[in-house]
Amino acid sequence: MESEKLALLGGEKVIKTPFEKYNPIGKEEVDAVKEVIESGVLSQFIGGWGADFFGGPKVQEFERNCEKYFGVKHAVTVNSWTSGLVAAVGAIGIEPGDEVIVSPWTMCASATAILHWNAIPVFADIDPDTFNIDPKSVEARITPYTKAIMAVDIFGQSCDIDSLMKIAEKHHLKVITDTAQSPGAEINGKQTGTLAHVGGFSLNYHKHIHTGEGGILVTNDDEIFERLQLIRNHGEAVVGDKGVQNIVNIVGHNFRLGEMECAIGIEQLKKLDYLVKRRQEIAERLTNGLKDLNGIKTPYIASGNTHAYYVYPLVLDLQKLPVSRARIVEALNAEGLSFAEGYQNVHLLPMYQQKIAFGSKGFPWSSDIYHGNVDYSKGICPVAEELHDHSFVSYGLCTHELSDNDVDLMIEAFHKVWQNLNLIK
Ligand SMILES: *Cc1c(COP(=O)(O)O)cnc(C)c1O
């Protein structure tokens, strides 16, 4: 490959025209929304016991389609996956002051959903290869107060759900999976997100498939299913007439998704297989082009898994490279790419560092409902911290729609930068 001058040093960019934006929305969705608008029924939910407690025709059709696609007994739509996570933590019966073990390498809502019920997020470290929560670290964080594990299927690949379910069984814990980034990925032929007590997916604008905002909860447990529906839709006004005995955490919200969003969701779900397959082709092409570069670790896929590549993750082996991550990313992005450095270390957010969430006095950590002593100091998750601070870079594969030629240009940009690393020291 040619060794032209780096764009960072005033040379010409490899990628001269910006890549096309990712957009899974087409005519099918436009027609579906039009039909709903013309019907005049934009939402049919009622926050009381009766047929409309379950929502209108599009809500119910989308939920039944999700049950078929994901291979689960029950699906419940919600107005965001953040709402879904809140509903999930409530539905499994978490008490104020309980501890829930969660990954720090995630979007903040995975942990905030725990705090929402005045329970305590406890962060376990991640596996350096998959970036998912490390079962060994989870076991080490279990205390007498632990009641559940919130595992995240980050970037497009399932967590080690088998090991986590074994730990959960041994310690009588519930498991929630946050599969916002990995719809359509598989683990031993099963859909990821469906093997925990409750799991689910985000439908926000940035994900593989979307309805603008929205989320889907999935479970095979009949009681959790009923409780999710009650938390979604003003359950305290419903339990009496419905004859529900267990009213723990049935503090209902309005987490209802509308008819238009569900009509879009019905069309989006039909496209998911193709959209995931195309991410996989892009990632494989990219990996083939990068795997021989010195000091780069291309994505690892655990045995039995497929990867949906919401994000294409790379780890730099800085001991083999003459320059810092910041310099490398600067040089790549100058060539027309958009790589990001690091990811999340949720435990280091000000809310956890200062233990200030509800009110000004440290509730729930400092209150007498909590008997544990959780630590959020820097250093508790050394793998996640090292990756974030030093060696992790990533590219979003649901931000651009890349042709094979675009991928080849990405590879060319990498080779160009790698040939000139000594010039950007
Ligand atoms: C997107 C995302 C969420 C939040 O989903 P919303 O639908 O935006 O509320 C939660 N967890 C992870 C891992 C996500 O990527």
The ligand as a Gaussian input file, in Angstrom:
#p B3LYP/6-31G(d) Opt

LIG

0 1
 C      -29.334000       2.374000      24.696000
 C      -29.045000       1.671000      25.935000
 C      -29.878000       1.762000      27.071000
 C      -31.021000       2.715000      27.181000
 O      -32.020000       2.536000      26.221000
 P      -33.089000       3.682000      25.939000
 O      -34.084000       3.021000      25.039000
 O      -32.377000       4.820000      25.280000
 O      -33.697000       4.102000      27.222000
 C      -29.574000       0.978000      28.170000
 N      -28.524000       0.158000      28.178000
 C      -27.689000       0.061000      27.129000
 C      -26.537000      -0.885000      27.204000
 C      -27.903000       0.828000      25.980000
 O      -27.058000       0.742000      24.956000

